[in-house]
Amino acid sequence: MNTDSVVYDFIIIGSGFGGSVSAMRLTEKGYRVLVLERGMRYRDSDFPESNRAISKYLWMPIIRCFGFFQISILNGVMFAHGNGVGGGSLGYANVLEVPPDKMFENPSWHHLANWKQVLRPHYETARRMLGVTSNPYQGPADKMLYEIAEEYGMEQTFRPTQVGVYFGQEGKEADDPYFNGQGPSRSGCTYCGGCMVGCRYNAKNTMEKNYLYFAEKGGAEIRPLANVIDIQQLSQDQQDGARYELAY
């Protein structure tokens, strides 16, 4: 077995929401950053048209499926998570809501701090980075939900969801609408409903379109198909940084 060894200031395992934000912020501070991601890197055209294309949708190498959507079991609980550059942002429903007041007032933690006030600037930063806006589209399912709410006398609770999608001119490419032209170009949502199988039309605001984009622009290195199998403590003669060893 051979190993190639390179020293970085920080090595981040996983390129989902947490890894992407960390990579960008650390890069902004001038650190040398490496992001390791077990899954593949996807172009918009690589995403499947439906979840019936199992080999492109599910991550299950044992049956030759190398998609971005992985189903795991942990302590008897089955859960789904992302597996690709961008992590869960590739296949989530891109709904980005700020929690209601009752969450911040939960007796389990409300006595520790005024969490709504403490977290407000961070929610605002995330909303700006992820391009959060109200969904302007209402289809048959939305109308049915409103009718059900109306039937129960709760129609006042019905409203569009807050989502991370670019609703420009439908299907038309535009210069970066979010970061004063410094980000990637985007295309207006086509309302195809394929958010959870990967956006093929460059409208969904995944991590590749914001945090990871700027992390790479700032010098971070992203390595897809890099499965971390072990983490070891630094040797005594290396007081700082992290060492990445590639085994093959």
KAMOCOR-V598965 format. One record per pair of residues at least 6 apart in sequence whose C-alpha atoms are under 7 Angstrom apart, sorted by the first residue. I is the first residue (numbers start at 1). GAP is how many residues later the second one is. D is the distance in whole Angstrom. If there is no record, write none. Layout:
BEGIN
I,GAP,D + I,GAP,D
END
This chain:
BEGIN
1,246,7 + 1,247,6 + 2,245,6 + 2,246,6 + 3,242,6 + 3,243,5 + 3,244,5 + 4,241,6 + 4,242,5 + 5,238,7 + 5,239,6 + 5,240,5 + 5,241,7 + 6,237,6 + 6,238,6 + 6,239,7 + 7,234,7 + 7,235,6 + 7,236,5 + 7,237,6 + 8,24,5 + 8,25,6 + 8,26,7 + 8,233,6 + 8,234,5 + 8,235,6 + 9,22,6 + 9,23,5 + 9,24,6 + 9,232,4 + 9,233,6 + 10,22,7 + 10,23,5 + 10,24,6 + 10,231,6 + 10,232,6 + 11,22,6 + 11,23,5 + 11,24,6 + 11,231,6 + 12,7,6 + 12,22,6 + 12,23,5 + 12,24,6 + 13,6,7 + 13,22,6 + 13,23,5 + 13,24,6 + 14,21,7 + 14,22,6 + 14,23,5 + 15,20,7 + 15,22,6 + 15,70,6 + 15,71,5 + 15,72,5 + 16,70,5 + 16,71,4 + 16,72,6 + 16,73,7 + 17,70,7 + 17,190,7 + 20,187,7 + 20,191,6 + 20,192,5 + 21,190,6 + 23,10,7 + 23,192,6 + 23,197,7 + 24,187,6 + 24,188,6 + 24,190,6 + 24,191,4 + 27,6,6 + 27,188,6 + 27,191,6 + 27,192,7 + 27,193,6 + 28,190,7 + 32,188,7 + 33,187,5 + 33,188,6 + 34,186,6 + 34,187,5 + 34,188,6 + 35,186,6 + 35,187,5 + 35,188,6 + 36,186,6 + 36,187,5 + 36,188,6 + 36,190,6 + 37,47,7 + 37,48,6 + 37,186,6 + 37,187,5 + 37,188,6 + 37,189,5 + 37,190,7 + 38,45,7 + 38,46,7 + 38,186,6 + 38,187,4 + 38,188,5 + 38,189,4 + 39,29,7 + 39,44,5 + 39,45,4 + 39,46,6 + 39,185,6 + 39,186,5 + 40,44,5 + 40,45,6 + 40,184,5 + 40,185,6 + 41,43,6 + 41,44,5 + 41,183,6 + 44,155,6 + 44,156,5 + 44,157,6 + 44,158,6 + 45,155,5 + 47,9,7 + 47,150,7 + 47,151,5 + 47,152,7 + 47,153,6 + 48,8,6 + 48,9,6 + 48,149,6 + 50,147,6 + 51,6,6 + 51,146,6 + 54,11,7 + 55,9,7 + 55,10,4 + 55,11,6 + 55,12,6 + 56,9,6 + 56,10,6 + 56,11,4 + 57,10,4 + 57,11,6 + 57,12,6 + 57,140,7 + 58,7,6 + 58,8,6 + 58,9,4 + 58,10,6 + 58,11,5 + 58,12,6 + 59,6,5 + 59,7,5 + 59,8,5 + 59,9,6 + 59,10,6 + 59,11,5 + 59,24,7 + 60,6,6 + 68,14,6 + 68,15,4 + 68,16,5 + 69,11,7 + 69,12,6 + 69,13,5 + 69,14,6 + 69,22,7 + 70,10,6 + 70,11,5 + 70,12,6 + 70,13,6 + 71,7,7 + 71,8,6 + 71,9,4 + 71,10,7 + 72,6,6 + 72,7,6 + 72,8,6 + 73,6,6 + 81,7,6 + 82,6,4 + 82,8,7 + 82,9,7 + 85,139,7 + 86,120,7 + 86,121,5 + 86,122,6 + 89,117,5 + 89,118,6 + 90,108,6 + 90,116,6 + 91,104,6 + 91,105,4 + 91,106,5 + 91,107,5 + 92,103,7 + 92,104,5 + 93,102,6 + 93,103,6 + 94,69,5 + 94,70,5 + 95,66,7 + 95,67,6 + 95,68,4 + 95,69,7 + 96,36,7 + 96,66,6 + 96,67,5 + 96,68,7 + 97,65,6 + 104,6,6 + 104,11,6 + 104,12,6 + 129,81,6 + 130,34,6 + 130,75,6 + 131,33,5 + 131,34,7 + 131,47,7 + 131,74,7 + 132,30,6 + 132,31,5 + 132,32,4 + 132,33,7 + 133,29,5 + 133,30,6 + 133,31,6 + 134,26,6 + 134,27,6 + 134,28,5 + 134,29,6 + 135,25,6 + 135,26,6 + 135,27,6 + 135,28,6 + 146,9,6 + 146,12,6 + 149,6,5 + 164,40,6 + 164,41,5 + 165,38,6 + 165,39,5 + 165,40,5 + 166,22,6 + 166,23,6 + 166,37,5 + 166,38,6 + 167,21,5 + 167,22,5 + 168,19,7 + 168,20,4 + 168,21,7 + 169,19,5 + 170,18,4 + 170,19,5 + 170,20,5 + 171,16,6 + 171,17,5 + 171,18,6 + 171,19,6 + 172,15,5 + 172,16,6 + 173,12,7 + 173,13,6 + 173,14,4 + 173,15,7 + 174,11,6 + 174,12,5 + 174,13,6 + 175,6,6 + 175,10,4 + 175,11,6 + 176,6,7 + 176,7,5 + 176,8,5 + 176,9,4 + 176,10,6 + 184,25,7 + 186,16,6 + 186,17,6 + 187,14,7 + 187,15,5 + 187,16,5 + 188,15,6 + 189,14,5
END
